[in-house]
Amino acid sequence: MVANQCQHCGLFFKYEEMDTYTPFGCSSYDPPEPLDPINICKKCSDKLKHDFLNRFRNEEYKYGDWQKSKAERDAAKECGLVWVNGAQNVEYNGHRAFFEYVPKKVFNRSAG
């Protein structure tokens, strides 16, 4: 795969218009290797953002990718969500939030 080819639709695009993300997971468990970054064009990035917005708004999805795409970050911001990593101590819905999105007001209350 060429660096400036969209891995969703296969079209070539300008490097400056590229969005990229890396999902959680391993490509090999012996030894564990992270998955490769996925490059996407502007059109597929817009579609990905729309998918994230729908899932976040319907509360169907609270997890994200290991390396966040601009589409994911923008969708989370529009929905008022904040990413909580494993080092932060945030209580949400009766459990400790761990590598997931939580509402910004919950995060601010826990941090303050």
C-alpha positions in Angstrom: 0.0 0.0 0.0 1.3 3.4 -1.0 1.6 6.0 1.8 -0.9 8.4 0.2 -3.4 5.9 -0.9 -6.7 5.6 1.2 -6.9 2.2 2.8 -10.7 2.4 2.9 -11.5 3.3 -0.7 -8.2 2.9 -2.5 -8.1 6.4 -4.0 -4.9 8.4 -4.0 -4.9 11.8 -2.3 -2.6 14.6 -1.2 -0.5 13.9 1.8 -1.7 17.1 3.4 -5.3 15.9 3.3 -4.5 12.6 4.9 -6.1 11.4 8.2 -4.6 8.5 10.0 -5.5 6.2 12.9 -4.1 3.1 14.6 -6.6 0.7 16.2 -5.9 -1.2 19.4 -4.6 -4.7 18.9 -1.7 -6.7 17.7 -0.7 -7.9 14.3 1.4 -10.7 15.8 1.4 -12.2 19.3 4.9 -13.7 19.1 6.4 -11.1 19.8 3.5 -8.7 20.0 3.6 -6.0 17.3 1.2 -3.1 17.1 -1.1 -2.8 14.1 0.1 -0.5 11.4 -1.4 3.0 11.0 -4.3 3.3 8.6 -4.3 6.2 6.2 -7.6 7.6 4.9 -8.6 10.3 2.5 -10.7 13.4 3.4 -13.9 11.8 2.1 -13.4 8.6 4.1 -12.4 10.7 7.1 -15.7 12.6 6.9 -17.6 9.3 6.7 -15.6 8.0 9.7 -16.5 11.2 11.7 -20.1 10.7 10.8 -20.0 7.1 12.1 -18.3 8.2 15.3 -20.9 11.0 15.8 -23.8 8.5 15.4 -22.3 6.0 17.8 -21.3 8.6 20.4 -24.7 10.3 20.3 -26.6 7.0 20.6 -24.2 6.0 23.4 -23.5 2.8 21.5 -19.8 3.2 21.7 -17.4 4.6 24.3 -14.1 3.3 23.0 -11.7 4.7 20.5 -8.6 3.9 18.6 -5.1 3.7 20.1 -3.9 6.6 17.9 -6.9 8.8 17.3 -7.8 10.1 13.9 -8.8 13.7 13.5 -12.3 12.4 12.7 -12.5 10.6 16.0 -11.2 13.6 18.0 -13.5 16.0 16.3 -16.6 13.8 16.8 -15.7 13.3 20.5 -15.3 17.1 20.9 -18.7 17.8 19.3 -20.4 15.3 21.6 -18.7 16.8 24.7 -16.6 13.6 25.4 -13.1 13.4 26.9 -10.7 10.4 26.5 -9.7 8.8 29.8 -6.5 6.8 29.8 -5.5 4.2 32.4 -3.5 6.6 34.5 -6.5 8.9 35.4 -8.8 8.1 38.2 -12.3 8.9 36.9 -15.4 7.2 38.2 -18.2 6.8 35.6 -21.4 4.8 35.7 -20.3 2.9 38.9 -16.9 1.9 37.6 -13.4 3.3 37.0 -13.2 4.7 33.5 -10.3 3.0 31.7 -9.3 3.8 28.1 -12.8 5.1 27.1 -14.7 8.3 26.5 -16.6 10.0 29.3 -18.7 13.2 29.3 -16.5 16.2 29.9 -18.6 17.2 33.0 -17.8 13.9 34.6 -14.1 14.3 33.8 -14.0 17.8 35.2 -15.9 16.8 38.4 -13.4 13.9 39.0 -10.4 16.0 38.3 -11.5 18.9 40.6 
